[in-house]
C-alpha cells in the first residue's frame, strides 16, 4: 500500500514537471487599454478595430491599440514555424 502511494506521488510529480504551454492559445489583433485613477487594464479579445471601438466608447476610459503579441505571434507570423 505504501509503494502504491509513493508511485502515485511520483507519477503526479512527473506530470506536473512535464507541463507544456496550452496549444489553444489565441492572440487577437486589437486591444482596449483602460486607464483610471486606480490603475487600468487591458482586454485583447478583439478581432477588428471596429469591434474594439464599440467597447472603448467615449467615457469608458479606454483606447484601442494594436496587440503587440499578435504582431509577433499572430496568424501570419513565421516565428512559430522557425522555432518548432
C-alpha positions as CSV (number, residue, x, y, z in Angstrom):
1,X,0.0,0.0,0.0
2,X,2.8,2.3,0.8
3,X,4.5,1.5,-2.5
4,X,1.4,2.4,-4.4
5,X,1.1,5.8,-2.7
6,X,4.8,6.6,-3.5
7,X,4.2,5.5,-7.1
8,X,1.2,7.8,-7.5
9,X,3.1,10.6,-5.9
10,X,6.0,10.1,-8.4
11,X,3.7,9.9,-11.4
12,X,1.9,13.1,-10.2
13,X,5.3,14.9,-9.8
14,X,6.4,13.9,-13.3
15,X,3.1,15.0,-14.8
16,X,3.5,18.5,-13.2
17,X,7.1,18.8,-14.4
18,X,6.1,17.9,-17.9
19,X,3.5,20.7,-18.2
20,X,3.5,22.5,-21.5
21,X,2.1,25.7,-22.9
22,X,-1.5,25.4,-24.0
23,X,-1.7,24.8,-27.7
24,X,-5.1,26.6,-28.0
25,X,-3.6,30.0,-27.1
26,X,-5.0,32.6,-29.5
27,X,-3.8,36.1,-30.0
28,X,-6.3,38.7,-31.3
29,X,-5.1,41.8,-33.2
30,X,-6.7,44.6,-31.2
31,X,-6.6,45.5,-27.5
32,X,-8.6,48.0,-25.5
33,X,-6.4,49.7,-22.9
34,X,-8.2,51.1,-19.9
35,X,-6.8,53.9,-17.8
36,X,-8.0,55.3,-14.5
37,X,-7.1,56.8,-11.1
38,X,-6.6,53.4,-9.6
39,X,-4.7,51.7,-12.4
40,X,-6.0,50.2,-15.6
41,X,-6.4,47.1,-17.6
42,X,-6.1,45.5,-21.0
43,X,-8.6,43.4,-23.0
44,X,-7.0,41.9,-26.1
45,X,-10.0,39.9,-27.3
46,X,-11.0,41.9,-30.4
47,X,-10.7,40.7,-34.0
48,X,-11.3,44.1,-35.6
49,X,-10.7,47.8,-34.9
50,X,-14.4,48.4,-35.2
51,X,-15.2,45.7,-32.6
52,X,-12.7,47.3,-30.2
53,X,-14.1,50.8,-30.7
54,X,-17.6,49.5,-29.9
55,X,-16.2,48.6,-26.4
56,X,-13.9,51.6,-26.0
57,X,-16.7,54.1,-26.2
58,X,-16.2,57.7,-25.0
59,X,-16.4,57.8,-21.2
60,X,-15.1,54.2,-20.7
61,X,-11.5,55.4,-20.3
62,X,-10.3,53.0,-23.0
63,X,-8.3,53.4,-26.2
64,X,-7.8,50.8,-28.9
65,X,-4.2,49.8,-29.8
66,X,-2.6,47.0,-31.8
67,X,-1.8,43.9,-29.8
68,X,2.0,43.6,-29.6
69,X,1.7,39.9,-29.0
70,X,-0.3,39.5,-32.2
71,X,2.3,41.4,-34.1
72,X,4.9,38.9,-33.2
73,X,2.9,35.6,-32.8
74,X,-0.2,36.3,-34.9
75,X,-1.7,34.2,-37.7
76,X,0.6,35.4,-40.5
77,X,3.8,35.3,-38.4
78,X,6.5,32.9,-39.4
79,X,8.1,33.0,-35.9
80,X,6.2,29.8,-34.9
81,X,7.5,28.0,-37.9
82,X,11.1,28.9,-37.1
83,X,11.0,27.6,-33.6
84,X,9.1,24.4,-33.9
